[in-house]
């Protein structure tokens, strides 16, 4: 399987930044690299209350075509490459490095091979 797309994710990836990698991963169109996403995909509506407070109600959820609910679960990367404090201090980006390596070599093929094909 040849992949020309890598998607970088981490705990700050939420909402649409989770839906896109989830769809690409499930369709086996990209290798997802980094750390697990936030698991925050509910669609909410916020209402201002008369006392100045706010009420937020969830109106919709998201489930992938394969039946995976992402809320509070998030997207698990194909290749784990978490950013540590030491990496940050040294100016390294392990996610980017892993993505470049995966696209240049066989890591992407290996990651894609372990995922089952999406349900049609």
C-alpha positions as a Markdown table, in Angstrom:
| # | Residue | x | y | z |
|---|---|---|---|---|
| 1 | Unk | 0.0 | 0.0 | 0.0 |
| 2 | Unk | 1.5 | 3.3 | -1.0 |
| 3 | Unk | 0.7 | 6.3 | 1.1 |
| 4 | Unk | 1.5 | 9.9 | 0.2 |
| 5 | Unk | -0.4 | 11.4 | 3.1 |
| 6 | Unk | 0.6 | 11.6 | 6.8 |
| 7 | Unk | -1.6 | 13.4 | 9.3 |
| 8 | Unk | -0.1 | 14.7 | 12.5 |
| 9 | Unk | -2.3 | 14.6 | 15.7 |
| 10 | Unk | -2.0 | 15.0 | 19.4 |
| 11 | Unk | -4.2 | 15.8 | 22.5 |
| 12 | Unk | -4.9 | 19.3 | 21.1 |
| 13 | Unk | -6.5 | 17.8 | 18.0 |
| 14 | Unk | -10.3 | 18.1 | 18.6 |
| 15 | Unk | -13.5 | 18.4 | 16.6 |
| 16 | Unk | -12.8 | 18.6 | 12.9 |
| 17 | Unk | -9.1 | 18.0 | 13.6 |
| 18 | Unk | -10.2 | 14.6 | 14.7 |
| 19 | Unk | -12.9 | 13.8 | 12.1 |
| 20 | Unk | -10.5 | 14.3 | 9.2 |
| 21 | Unk | -7.8 | 12.0 | 10.5 |
| 22 | Unk | -10.4 | 9.4 | 11.6 |
| 23 | Unk | -11.9 | 9.3 | 8.1 |
| 24 | Unk | -8.6 | 9.1 | 6.3 |
| 25 | Unk | -7.3 | 6.4 | 8.7 |
| 26 | Unk | -10.5 | 4.3 | 8.4 |
| 27 | Unk | -10.4 | 4.6 | 4.6 |
| 28 | Unk | -6.7 | 3.7 | 4.7 |
| 29 | Unk | -5.8 | 6.9 | 2.8 |
| 30 | Unk | -3.3 | 8.2 | 5.3 |
| 31 | Unk | -1.0 | 7.2 | 8.1 |
| 32 | Unk | -1.9 | 9.0 | 11.3 |
| 33 | Unk | 1.2 | 9.9 | 13.4 |
| 34 | Unk | 1.6 | 11.5 | 16.9 |
| 35 | Unk | -0.4 | 11.1 | 20.1 |
| 36 | Unk | -4.0 | 10.2 | 20.7 |
| 37 | Unk | -6.5 | 13.0 | 20.0 |
| 38 | Unk | -8.8 | 14.7 | 22.5 |
| 39 | Unk | -12.0 | 12.8 | 21.9 |
| 40 | Unk | -14.0 | 16.0 | 21.7 |
| 41 | Unk | -16.3 | 15.8 | 18.7 |
| 42 | Unk | -19.8 | 16.5 | 20.0 |
| 43 | Unk | -21.7 | 19.2 | 18.3 |
| 44 | Unk | -23.0 | 21.6 | 20.9 |
| 45 | Unk | -25.3 | 24.6 | 21.1 |
| 46 | Unk | -24.6 | 27.3 | 23.7 |
| 47 | Unk | -27.4 | 29.5 | 25.1 |
| 48 | Unk | -26.8 | 32.6 | 27.2 |
| 49 | Unk | -29.0 | 32.5 | 30.4 |
| 50 | Unk | -30.7 | 35.6 | 31.8 |
| 51 | Unk | -28.3 | 35.7 | 34.7 |
| 52 | Unk | -25.3 | 35.9 | 32.4 |
| 53 | Unk | -24.4 | 32.3 | 32.7 |
| 54 | Unk | -24.3 | 29.9 | 29.7 |
| 55 | Unk | -25.8 | 26.5 | 29.0 |
| 56 | Unk | -24.2 | 24.2 | 26.6 |
| 57 | Unk | -26.2 | 21.2 | 25.2 |
| 58 | Unk | -24.9 | 18.5 | 23.0 |
| 59 | Unk | -27.0 | 18.3 | 19.8 |
| 60 | Unk | -25.2 | 15.6 | 17.8 |
| 61 | Unk | -22.5 | 13.0 | 18.1 |
| 62 | Unk | -20.1 | 11.5 | 15.5 |
| 63 | Unk | -19.7 | 7.9 | 14.7 |
| 64 | Unk | -17.4 | 6.8 | 11.9 |
| 65 | Unk | -18.6 | 4.7 | 9.0 |
| 66 | Unk | -17.0 | 1.7 | 10.7 |
| 67 | Unk | -19.1 | 2.3 | 13.8 |
| 68 | Unk | -16.4 | 3.9 | 16.0 |
| 69 | Unk | -17.6 | 6.6 | 18.4 |
| 70 | Unk | -14.9 | 9.2 | 18.8 |
| 71 | Unk | -16.2 | 11.1 | 21.7 |
| 72 | Unk | -14.0 | 10.6 | 24.8 |
| 73 | Unk | -12.0 | 8.1 | 22.8 |
| 74 | Unk | -10.3 | 10.1 | 20.1 |
| 75 | Unk | -8.2 | 8.8 | 17.3 |
| 76 | Unk | -5.3 | 6.5 | 18.1 |
| 77 | Unk | -2.3 | 7.1 | 15.8 |
| 78 | Unk | -1.0 | 4.4 | 13.5 |
| 79 | Unk | 2.5 | 5.5 | 14.6 |
| 80 | Unk | 3.0 | 6.8 | 18.1 |
| 81 | Unk | 5.3 | 9.8 | 18.3 |
| 82 | Unk | 4.4 | 11.8 | 21.5 |
| 83 | Unk | 6.1 | 15.1 | 22.1 |
| 84 | Unk | 8.0 | 15.2 | 25.4 |
| 85 | Unk | 9.3 | 18.1 | 27.3 |
| 86 | Unk | 12.8 | 17.1 | 26.4 |
| 87 | Unk | 11.9 | 17.1 | 22.7 |
| 88 | Unk | 10.4 | 20.6 | 23.1 |
| 89 | Unk | 13.4 | 21.9 | 24.9 |
| 90 | Unk | 15.7 | 20.5 | 22.2 |
| 91 | Unk | 13.6 | 21.9 | 19.4 |
| 92 | Unk | 12.7 | 18.4 | 18.1 |
| 93 | Unk | 9.3 | 17.4 | 16.6 |
| 94 | Unk | 9.1 | 13.6 | 16.9 |
| 95 | Unk | 5.7 | 13.5 | 15.1 |
| 96 | Unk | 7.0 | 15.3 | 12.1 |
| 97 | Unk | 10.2 | 13.2 | 12.1 |
| 98 | Unk | 8.1 | 10.0 | 12.3 |
| 99 | Unk | 5.8 | 11.2 | 9.5 |
| 100 | Unk | 8.7 | 12.0 | 7.2 |
| 101 | Unk | 10.3 | 8.7 | 7.9 |
| 102 | Unk | 7.0 | 6.8 | 7.4 |
| 103 | Unk | 6.4 | 8.4 | 4.0 |
| 104 | Unk | 10.0 | 7.8 | 2.9 |
| 105 | Unk | 10.1 | 4.2 | 3.9 |
| 106 | Unk | 8.1 | 1.1 | 4.8 |
| 107 | Unk | 6.7 | 2.3 | 8.2 |
| 108 | Unk | 3.6 | 3.6 | 6.5 |
| 109 | Unk | 3.0 | 0.3 | 4.7 |
| 110 | Unk | 3.5 | -1.6 | 7.9 |
| 111 | Unk | 1.0 | 0.7 | 9.8 |
| 112 | Unk | -1.6 | 0.4 | 7.0 |
| 113 | Unk | -1.2 | -3.4 | 6.8 |
| 114 | Unk | -2.2 | -3.9 | 10.4 |
| 115 | Unk | -5.5 | -2.0 | 10.1 |
| 116 | Unk | -8.5 | -3.9 | 8.8 |
| 117 | Unk | -10.1 | -2.7 | 5.6 |
| 118 | Unk | -13.1 | -0.3 | 6.2 |
| 119 | Unk | -16.6 | -1.7 | 6.1 |
| 120 | Unk | -18.5 | -0.8 | 3.0 |
